[in-house]
Amino acid sequence: MTQPLPVYANILNQPNALRQSLQAFRNEGKGSLVQAAKAILSARKVVVVSIGASYAASFPFIYKMAQLGIKVNLEDASELLHYTHTAYDRNTVFILISRSGETIEITRLIEPLKKLGGTLIGITNVMDSSVAKGVDILLYLNSPADELIAIQTYSVTLQTLELLWQQIAGQFDTPQVQTHFDGVLDQFTETLAVFDRHSPTWQNWFKQYESVYLLARGASQASACEGQLLFHEMAWTAATFYTAGFFRHGPWEVMQEGFLGFIFAPNDNCYELNIRLAYDIANQHGNVCLITHQIPGEFPSRIIPLIIPKVASGISPLMEIIPIQFFIYQWALWNGHNPGIFRASTAVTLSEGEPIV
């Protein structure tokens, strides 16, 4: 029997990774969640600092914190390092996210942020990493490691930020929330099995599209941003991420035969707007993969529905990424190369490039 490619094995192992991490935060990791929540609630400013897949995973936390009336800034780690860190002060909590704990921009930020006097919360999957050693409060992901591409650690980071939000909201210990998480992981496992079975049949959808766009709003920007990254990393295919609203303001002119759009329509107040966008793209000769919990009535033949369970919009990205992972994995195979094999990148980016001589 042929052994599955490492990235495929990582996709299939996500339920185990999520349950392992959740169990850890319910036990030995609970104290760190409490500490982090207290620090955030007492801060004047809260900043999430991330890059790559960790940046994508940060979106739902930003929007869920807004529901509590707490403004959180999301900063690209490289931009914060080189341009904007001086805008913050000692009353700031910085949440540094790096699965390896060695991401070059994150590690270089530790000392400058400490000099500002702010509190550093680290989220990482490596206990003896620079991030783990350099922060004031550590949220350890406790996930199985990924082979190159962030798959399990991406989903576990989404879940960890949701757990942190629940602690900040004072809901983490309630029986309803505990039951909710167990139910979501059951749904995740079932959804993964469904797309694992069906994704090999998708090959007749694939062709040489001229442009690939991932469009989302709110928390689902996590799925679009991560999907864009996976297209590049896993399938060596250029793809573009826009907010769904922004897409109508200029980028719409790219619309033509050969366009493929991924649209995320979760169970939130913009559901109808996202559905309308999918229909409008199909009517302009574009093809659409619509990732949603339901499709109302008839839909154009150019819309490919990928149905996920109906869950709260803030946790929807955990479900939305499943069909994206399988789609891009199959896309890479269809294009004739092994997904998850890097040509130019490394597992951890440890340099911003060599000096120009």
N, C-alpha and C positions, 0 to 999 in steps of 0.2 A: 504494500500500500504506500502510495506517494505521501511523503510528509508535507503538511501544508506550509506555505511560505510564512516566515515569521510574522509579517504584518497581518496576515489572515488569522493566524493563531491569536495575535493580540486582539483583533476585532472580536473573535469568539469568546475570549476570556474576560471581556469587560464585566459581565455580571459578577464573576468571582472577585474581580478587583474592587468593584463598587461595594460589595458586601463586606469584604475584608476591611476596607477603609472605614465604612460605616460602623462596624463593630468596634474598631479601635477608638473612634471618636466617642462612642457610647461608654467606653471604659477608660483606658489609660490616657486617651487624648482629650477627655472632657474638660479637665482643668485648664488646658491651653485655650480651648474655645471660650471658656468663661473669662479668662484673662484678656483675651483679644477683644471680646465684646465690651468689657468694661473700659478698656483703653479707647475704643472707637466712640463709645457713648460720651466719654469725657473730653473728646478732642474738639477743637474748633474747626479743623479741616481734616478730611480723610482723603487719601490718595492711593489708588491702586496702581502699582508700577509693574508692567509686564511687557512681554514681546513675544512674537510668534504665536504658538498655540495657546500659551498662557494668556496672551492679550485677548484672543478670541473668547476664551472661557470666562473672562472678566465681565463681559457685557451684562449678563443677567443680574449679577450682584449690584451693579450700578443702578439698574432700573428698579430692583426690589428695594434698595435703600431709599430711593426717591418716594416709594409708597409710605415709608416711615417719616417722610419729611426731612431726610438727611441727604444733603448734597455730597456726592462722592465724585472726585475727578479721576478719570482714567488717563494715565500718562504712558505713552510709549517710552520704554526705558532709555532708549538711545537719545530721544529728544529731551527727556528730563535731565539726563546726564550732561548733555552738551549745551542746553539752552535754558531750561525753565526751573531747575531745582531751587534757585535763589528766590523764587517767588513764595517759598514756604518758610515756616519758622518752627519754633519749639512746641507750638500748640498743634502740630500736625502729626497724625498717625499715617505712616507709610506702610502699605501692604505689598511686600516684595514677593512676586511669584516666579519661581524658576524650578521646573521639575528636577533638573540636575543639581541645582544650587550653585552652579559654576558659570552660568550665562555671563558673558564678559561685561555687558552693560550693567547688569544687576550687581555683580560683585564690585565693580568700580564705583557704584553709587553708595555703597555702605558707609564709607568714611565721610564723604561730603554730607550725607544726610545725618550722620551722627553729630557732625560739627554744628548742624543747625539746631540740634537739641531735640529733634522729634523722636517719637517712639517707632521702632521698627518691628513689624510683624512679618515673619517669613513663612511662606508656603512652599514646601519642597518635598521631594521624594527621597532625598539622600541625607541621612542623619549627620554624617561627618563632613558635610559640604561647607563651603565658605559662607553661604547664606545661613545655614543652620547654626553655625558658630558665631555669626556676626550680628544676629538680630536679638531683640529683647524678648520676643515671644515667638515660639515656633509652633506652627501647625504642620505636623508631619503627615503627608498623604498616605503613607503605609500602603502603597499600591505595588503590585508586581511591576518590574521594569519593562519598558517597551524596547523593541528592536528598532532603533533609529527614530521612526516616526512616532509622535505622541498620539497614541490611540487610547489605551487604558488610562494613562495619566491625564489625558485631556478630560475624559468623562469623570474621573475621580476629582479633578480640580473643580469642575462644574458642581459636583455634589458637595465638596468641601465648602465652597463659598455659599451654597444654599444652607448648609448646616450652620455656618457662621451667622448668616442672616437670621435664621430661626432663633439662634441664641441671643442675638441683639434684640429681636422682637419679643423675647421672653417666652417663646413657644417651644423651645427644643425639648423640654422635659415633659410636655403634655402627652397623655396617651394618644390623643388624636394625631399628633405629628409623628410619633413613633410608628403608629400603625400606617400612616400615610407613606412614610419612607419605605416600609416593607412592601406596601402595595405597589409603589412606583417601581421598585426593583423587580417585582414579579412581572409587571407589565413590560419592563425593559427586556427581561429575559425572553418573554413570549414574542415580542416584536423582533428581537434579534433573530430568533429561530425562523420567523416568517420570511424575513428578507434574505436570510441565508439560503432558504429553500428556493425562493423565486428569482433571486438576482442572476443566476446563470442563464435564465431564459430571456434576459433583457438585450441580448446581443443585436437583435434586429432593430433596436432603437438607435444604435450607434452609427454615426457617420462622421465625415470630416467637417464638423461645424466650423464656420468662419469666426464665430465669437461665442464665448461662454460667459454668462453673467449670473451671479448669485445675489438675489434681492430680498431684503428683509427689513423689518422694523423692530424696535424695542429689543427685548431680550433675545429674539431670534437672530439678531445680528451676530451672535456667537456662532450660530450654525453657518451663516453665509461667510463669515470671516474665516472660520476653520475650514469650510469647504473649499474656499479659494486656495488656502494653504495646501490642502491635501491634493488638489488638482496639480499644483506645482510639484510637490514633493513625491507623490505616489504615482502620478501619471505623466509627469513632464509635459503638462499642458497648460498654456496660459489661460487664466480665468480672472474675472474682474468682480469685485464685491462693491455694491452700492446699497445705500438705504433705498427702500422701495419708493419713497417719496421723491428723493433726489433724482432717481432714474428718469422721471418724466420731464425734468428740467434740463434738457440738452442731450444727455446720453441716449434718449429715445431715438435720435437720428441714426443710430447704428442698426435699427430694426430693419430686417430684410430676411429673405430666404437664407437659411444657413445659420440663423440665430438660435441658440439654446439658452433658455433661462430657467434657473431654479428659483422658485418663489416659495417662501415660507409663510403659511397662513395659520398661525396658532389660534387658540380659543381666547382672543382678547378683543378689545374695542376697535381694532383696525382689521378685523377678519374680512369684512365686506370690501374694504379698500384693496386688500391683497388679492382677493378673488377677482375683483374687477380688473386689476392689473394683469392677472393671468389671462383673462378673456380678451383684453385689449391686445396683448402681445400675440395671442393666437390669431386674432382677426387681422393682424398686420403681417401674417405669414411667418411668424416665429414659432418655435416649438417650446413647450413649457413642461418641466417636471414640477408638479404642484405637490408640496409636502404639507399635509394638513390632516385634521381629524375628520373632516367631512367635505363633500362637494355638493352644493345645492343643485338639484335637478339635472338637466341635460348640460353637457359640456362639449366644446369643440374637439374634433379628433386630434388636433395638434396638442392637446393637454394630456399629459401622462400623469394620472393620479398615483401618489405614493402615500397611502393612508397610515397614519400613526394613531396611537390611543389618544383620547381626549383627556388632557391633564391641565392643571393650572398653567397659565402662560409663562410664569417664571421658571417652571421646571421643564417646559416643553423642549428646550434645546437638548436635553438629555435624550429625548426620543428622536428629535429631528436629525441628529447626526448619524443615526444608524443607517437609513437608506443612502445617505451621502457617502458614508464609508464604503458600503457595498457597491454603489454605483461607480465610484472612482476606481475601486479595486478591479471591477470587471472592465471598465474603460481601459485601464492600463494593459490588461491581458489582451483585449481586443486590438490594441495598438502594437502588440508584439513584444512587450518587455515585462520583466518581473517587477511588480509593484513593491516599493519599499527599498529599492536599491538606489543609493545615491551616486551621482556622477561627480559632483563638485562639492557637495556639502559634507559636514561631519555631524556626528550625533549631537555634539554640544559645540556651540559657537564660542570659541575661547579667544578670538582675536577680531578686531575691527579692520584687519588688513595690515600689511607691513608698510613702514614709512617709505615714501617716495624718495629715491636717492637722486 
